[in-house]
Amino acid sequence: MNLYGRDFLKLLDFTPQEISYLVDLAGELKDKKQKGILHEELKGKNVALIFEKTSTRTRCAFEVAAHDLGMGSTYLNPTDSQIGKKESIADTARVLAGMFDGIEYRGFEQEIVENIASHSKVPVWNGLTNEFHPTQMLADLLTIKEHFGHLKGIRLAYLGDARYNTGNSLMVMCAKMGMHFVAVSNKKYFPSQELIDTCQEIAKETGATLEFTEDVFAGTKGADVISTDIWVSMGEPDEVWEERIKDLEPYRVTMDVMKNAGDKAVFMHCLPSFHDLNTGIGKDIKNKYGLDEMEVTDEVFESDRSIVFREAENRMHTIKAVMLATLKKD
């Protein structure tokens, strides 16, 4: 499998075989990391990390992965980067491509990272956009494979707002890998019909199934994986919070949901999660809306059903696989 020089912008760009290769490579790199085996296979290279949206997991995953591979990394935060402000996206891409061996972008519209890639002579990786979150999907796949031993046929139910990066990407992931995806939400929070149609065509080739329901217990019955995400992104106005909470509170992941899924079901979440009052945001939500927890109860989050921290760790191993596969010339 040769992915040298490829961009990693969304899973739609990759075949199931290529995705499986990256997941397996991540598993090999994780094994080396855990055994203390050095794997500085990209020593001497350098990568630029553009973050128009700040992050804990994505930044740390890219920086540690780069370090483990022997690379240097330069972090550009929202105030450091002039992309699209004082300098065009095209010019920024060409400048950075002349100094670095790879470029990561985490920010807003998918068209921005696609534009960077179209003007870059080095690989570009999507750390998250409004529409897609492909590195998270590789981490989810590795986590699911580690837990169940296989991917094909796994039934994943996603509760909450399925219109944006996480919901979209989970649907694409399941379609590509022959898994079964169920969006469980108020119907106005389902993915776009255009993306659904695209994934349905993929599913015909892979044996995947896609379902969409407003019925929590019908949608989660027999699921292997129950997944969710935060309901509202920071910076959105108060009226959005009020509407989102009203619409999505019935789709909170509770222990009743987990029991309905079955004894083998596990809980996954890309984090951060508002499952308690131990954050400033959690306290604000309590004061404004009277909620002690949002998209998932603390009981589920802290239970032995929850594999969210293994999932978080796997971000680093899968990101490392993407960088190694696209930067190492065989």
C-alpha positions as CSV (number, residue, x, y, z in Angstrom):
1,M,0.0,0.0,0.0
2,N,1.6,3.3,-1.1
3,L,0.1,6.5,0.3
4,Y,3.3,8.6,-0.1
5,G,2.5,12.2,-1.0
6,R,-1.3,11.8,-0.4
7,D,-3.4,14.4,1.4
8,F,-5.6,13.2,4.2
9,L,-8.7,15.4,4.0
10,K,-11.7,13.1,4.4
11,L,-12.4,9.3,4.4
12,L,-14.4,9.7,1.2
13,D,-11.1,10.1,-0.6
14,F,-9.8,6.6,0.5
15,T,-10.8,3.0,-0.2
16,P,-11.7,0.6,2.5
17,Q,-8.4,-1.2,1.9
18,E,-6.4,2.1,2.4
19,I,-8.3,2.9,5.6
20,S,-7.7,-0.6,6.9
21,Y,-4.0,-0.2,6.1
22,L,-3.8,3.0,8.1
23,V,-5.6,1.4,11.1
24,D,-3.3,-1.6,11.0
25,L,-0.2,0.6,10.7
26,A,-1.5,2.5,13.7
27,G,-1.8,-0.7,15.7
28,E,1.8,-1.6,14.8
29,L,3.1,1.8,15.8
30,K,1.1,1.6,19.1
31,D,2.8,-1.7,19.8
32,K,6.2,-0.2,19.2
33,K,5.4,2.8,21.5
34,Q,4.2,0.5,24.3
35,K,7.3,-1.7,24.0
36,G,9.6,1.3,24.0
37,I,10.9,0.6,20.5
38,L,12.2,3.8,18.8
39,H,10.6,4.5,15.4
40,E,12.1,7.8,14.3
41,E,11.5,6.9,10.6
42,L,11.0,10.6,9.6
43,K,14.0,12.1,11.3
44,G,15.0,15.5,9.9
45,K,11.5,16.3,8.6
46,N,9.3,19.1,10.0
47,V,5.6,19.7,10.0
48,A,3.4,22.8,10.4
49,L,0.3,22.6,12.6
50,I,-2.3,25.3,11.9
51,F,-5.0,25.6,14.6
52,E,-7.7,28.1,13.8
53,K,-9.7,26.2,16.4
54,T,-7.8,25.3,19.6
55,S,-7.6,21.8,20.8
56,T,-6.1,19.6,23.5
57,R,-6.2,16.1,22.0
58,T,-5.5,17.0,18.4
59,R,-2.6,19.3,19.1
60,C,-1.0,16.9,21.6
61,A,-1.6,13.9,19.3
62,F,0.1,15.6,16.4
63,E,3.0,17.0,18.4
64,V,3.8,13.7,20.2
65,A,3.4,11.7,17.0
66,A,5.7,14.0,15.2
67,H,8.3,13.8,18.0
68,D,8.1,10.0,18.1
69,L,8.7,9.9,14.3
70,G,11.8,12.1,14.8
71,M,10.2,15.2,13.3
72,G,10.1,18.8,14.5
73,S,6.7,20.5,14.7
74,T,5.7,24.2,14.7
75,Y,2.3,25.1,16.2
76,L,0.4,28.1,14.8
77,N,-2.5,29.2,17.0
78,P,-5.4,31.4,15.9
79,T,-3.4,34.6,16.6
80,D,-0.1,33.3,15.0
81,S,-1.6,32.3,11.7
82,Q,-2.6,35.0,9.2
83,I,-4.3,32.5,6.9
84,G,-7.1,34.2,5.0
85,K,-6.5,37.5,6.9
86,K,-3.3,39.2,6.0
87,E,-2.3,36.4,3.6
88,S,-4.5,34.4,1.3
89,I,-5.0,30.6,1.8
90,A,-3.2,29.9,-1.4
91,D,-0.2,32.0,-0.5
92,T,0.0,30.6,3.0
93,A,-0.1,27.1,1.6
94,R,2.8,27.8,-0.8
95,V,4.9,29.5,1.9
96,L,4.5,26.7,4.4
97,A,5.0,24.0,1.8
98,G,8.4,25.6,1.0
99,M,9.5,25.3,4.7
100,F,7.8,22.1,5.9
101,D,7.3,18.5,4.8
102,G,3.6,18.4,5.8
103,I,0.8,20.7,7.0
104,E,-2.0,20.0,9.4
105,Y,-5.1,22.3,9.5
106,R,-7.8,22.4,12.2
107,G,-10.5,25.0,11.7
108,F,-13.6,25.9,9.9
109,E,-15.0,25.1,6.4
110,Q,-13.8,22.0,4.6
111,E,-13.1,24.1,1.5
112,I,-10.3,25.8,3.5
113,V,-8.3,22.6,4.0
114,E,-9.1,21.5,0.4
115,N,-7.8,24.9,-0.8
116,I,-4.6,24.5,1.2
117,A,-4.1,21.1,-0.2
118,S,-4.7,22.3,-3.8
119,H,-1.9,24.9,-3.4
120,S,0.6,22.7,-1.4
121,K,3.3,20.6,-2.8
122,V,3.5,18.6,0.5
123,P,0.8,16.4,2.2
124,V,-2.0,18.2,4.0
125,W,-3.9,16.6,6.9
126,N,-7.3,17.5,8.2
127,G,-7.3,17.9,12.0
128,L,-11.0,18.9,12.0
129,T,-13.3,21.0,9.9
130,N,-17.0,21.9,10.3
131,E,-17.9,19.0,7.9
132,F,-15.4,16.2,8.6
133,H,-13.1,14.8,11.3
134,P,-11.1,12.0,9.6
135,T,-8.3,11.5,12.1
136,Q,-10.9,10.9,14.8
137,M,-12.5,8.2,12.6
138,L,-9.2,6.3,12.4
139,A,-8.9,6.5,16.1
140,D,-12.5,5.2,16.5
141,L,-11.8,2.3,14.1
142,L,-8.6,1.3,15.9
143,T,-10.5,1.4,19.2
144,I,-13.4,-0.6,17.9
145,K,-11.1,-3.2,16.3
146,E,-9.1,-3.5,19.5
147,H,-12.2,-4.1,21.5
148,F,-14.3,-6.4,19.2
149,G,-11.5,-7.9,17.1
150,H,-13.1,-6.9,13.8
151,L,-14.9,-4.0,12.1
152,K,-17.2,-5.4,9.4
153,G,-20.8,-5.8,10.7
154,I,-20.3,-3.7,13.8
155,R,-23.5,-1.8,14.6
156,L,-22.8,1.9,15.7
157,A,-25.6,4.1,16.9
158,Y,-24.9,7.8,17.1
159,L,-27.1,10.0,19.3
160,G,-27.3,13.7,19.0
161,D,-26.5,16.3,16.3
162,A,-25.5,14.2,13.3
163,R,-25.3,17.1,10.8
164,Y,-21.7,18.1,11.3
165,N,-18.1,16.7,11.4
166,T,-18.5,13.8,13.9
167,G,-21.9,12.6,12.7
168,N,-21.0,13.0,9.0
169,S,-17.7,11.2,9.5
170,L,-19.1,8.3,11.5
171,M,-21.6,7.7,8.7
172,V,-18.9,7.8,6.0
173,M,-16.7,5.5,8.2
174,C,-19.4,2.9,8.6
175,A,-20.3,3.0,4.9
176,K,-16.7,2.6,3.9
177,M,-16.0,-0.3,6.3
178,G,-19.1,-2.4,5.9
179,M,-20.5,-1.4,9.3
180,H,-24.0,-0.5,10.3
181,F,-24.7,3.1,11.1
182,V,-27.8,4.4,12.9
183,A,-28.4,8.2,13.4
184,V,-30.7,8.6,16.4
185,S,-32.0,12.1,16.7
186,N,-34.6,14.7,16.0
187,K,-35.0,14.4,12.2
188,K,-33.8,18.0,11.7
189,Y,-30.4,16.9,13.0
190,F,-29.8,14.1,10.4
191,P,-26.9,14.5,8.0
192,S,-27.6,16.2,4.6
193,Q,-29.4,14.2,2.0
194,E,-26.6,14.7,-0.4
195,L,-24.1,13.0,1.9
196,I,-26.6,10.3,2.8
197,D,-27.0,9.5,-0.9
198,T,-23.2,9.3,-1.4
199,C,-22.9,7.0,1.6
200,Q,-25.7,4.8,0.4
201,E,-23.9,4.3,-2.9
202,I,-20.8,3.3,-1.0
203,A,-22.8,1.0,1.2
204,K,-24.0,-1.0,-1.8
205,E,-20.4,-2.0,-2.4
206,T,-19.4,-2.7,1.2
207,G,-22.5,-4.3,2.7
208,A,-23.0,-1.5,5.1
209,T,-26.4,-0.3,6.2
210,L,-27.5,3.3,7.1
211,E,-30.6,4.0,9.3
212,F,-32.2,7.2,10.6
213,T,-34.7,7.2,13.5
214,E,-36.1,9.5,16.1
215,D,-36.8,6.5,18.4
216,V,-34.0,6.2,20.9
217,F,-34.8,2.6,22.0
218,A,-35.5,1.3,18.5
219,G,-32.3,2.9,17.2
220,T,-30.0,1.7,19.9
221,K,-31.4,-1.9,20.3
222,G,-28.6,-4.4,19.7
223,A,-25.9,-1.7,19.0
224,D,-22.3,-2.7,19.6
225,V,-21.2,0.9,20.0
226,I,-23.1,3.9,21.3
227,S,-21.5,7.2,20.3
228,T,-22.3,10.8,20.9
229,D,-20.7,14.3,20.9
230,I,-21.3,17.6,22.5
231,W,-24.5,19.3,21.5
232,V,-23.2,22.8,21.0
233,S,-19.8,24.2,19.9
234,M,-18.4,27.0,22.0
235,G,-19.0,30.5,20.6
236,E,-22.5,29.7,19.4
237,P,-25.2,32.2,20.7
238,D,-27.4,31.5,23.7
239,E,-30.5,30.9,21.6
240,V,-28.7,28.0,19.8
241,W,-28.0,26.4,23.2
242,E,-31.6,26.7,24.3
243,E,-32.9,25.2,21.1
244,R,-30.3,22.4,20.9
245,I,-30.8,21.4,24.5
246,K,-34.6,21.3,24.1
247,D,-34.3,19.2,20.9
248,L,-31.5,16.9,22.0
249,E,-32.1,16.2,25.7
250,P,-34.3,13.2,24.8
251,Y,-31.2,11.8,23.1
252,R,-28.9,11.9,26.1
253,V,-26.9,8.6,26.5
254,T,-28.1,7.1,29.8
255,M,-27.5,3.7,31.4
256,D,-31.0,2.8,30.2
257,V,-29.8,3.4,26.6
258,M,-26.7,1.3,27.2
259,K,-28.8,-1.6,28.7
260,N,-31.1,-1.4,25.8
261,A,-28.2,-1.8,23.4
262,G,-27.1,-5.0,25.2
263,D,-24.5,-6.3,27.6
264,K,-21.6,-6.1,25.0
265,A,-22.3,-2.5,24.0
266,V,-19.6,0.1,24.7
267,F,-19.7,3.9,24.9
268,M,-17.5,6.2,22.8
269,H,-17.1,10.0,22.6
270,C,-14.5,12.1,20.8
271,L,-14.3,14.5,23.8
272,P,-14.5,16.9,25.5
273,S,-17.7,15.9,27.3
274,F,-20.1,17.7,29.5
275,H,-20.9,14.8,31.8
276,D,-20.5,16.6,35.2
277,L,-20.1,20.0,36.8
278,N,-16.3,19.9,37.0
279,T,-15.7,22.4,34.2
280,G,-16.5,26.1,33.9
281,I,-18.8,25.3,31.0
282,G,-20.6,22.6,32.9
283,K,-21.3,25.1,35.7
284,D,-22.6,27.7,33.3
285,I,-24.9,25.1,31.8
286,K,-26.2,24.2,35.3
287,N,-26.8,27.9,36.1
288,K,-28.5,28.7,32.8
289,Y,-30.4,25.5,32.1
290,G,-30.5,23.5,35.3
291,L,-28.7,20.5,33.8
292,D,-26.1,18.5,35.7
293,E,-25.0,16.6,32.6
294,M,-25.7,17.0,28.9
295,E,-25.0,14.6,26.1
296,V,-24.1,11.7,28.4
297,T,-24.7,10.9,32.0
298,D,-21.8,10.7,34.4
299,E,-22.9,7.2,35.3
300,V,-22.3,6.0,31.7
301,F,-19.1,8.1,31.1
302,E,-17.4,6.7,34.2
303,S,-18.7,3.2,33.8
304,D,-16.8,0.1,32.6
305,R,-18.8,0.4,29.4
306,S,-16.9,3.6,28.5
307,I,-13.8,3.3,26.4
308,V,-13.4,7.0,25.7
309,F,-9.8,7.3,27.1
310,R,-8.5,4.5,25.0
311,E,-10.2,6.2,22.1
312,A,-8.5,9.5,23.0
313,E,-5.0,7.9,23.2
314,N,-5.6,6.2,19.8
315,R,-5.8,9.7,18.2
316,M,-2.0,9.9,18.6
317,H,-1.3,6.4,17.2
318,T,-3.5,6.9,14.1
319,I,-2.3,10.4,13.4
320,K,1.2,9.0,13.5
321,A,0.2,6.4,11.0
322,V,-1.2,9.0,8.6
323,M,2.0,11.1,8.8
324,L,4.3,8.1,8.4
325,A,2.3,6.7,5.4
326,T,2.1,10.0,3.6
327,L,5.7,11.2,4.3
328,K,7.8,8.1,4.1
329,K,9.0,7.2,0.6
330,D,9.5,3.5,0.2
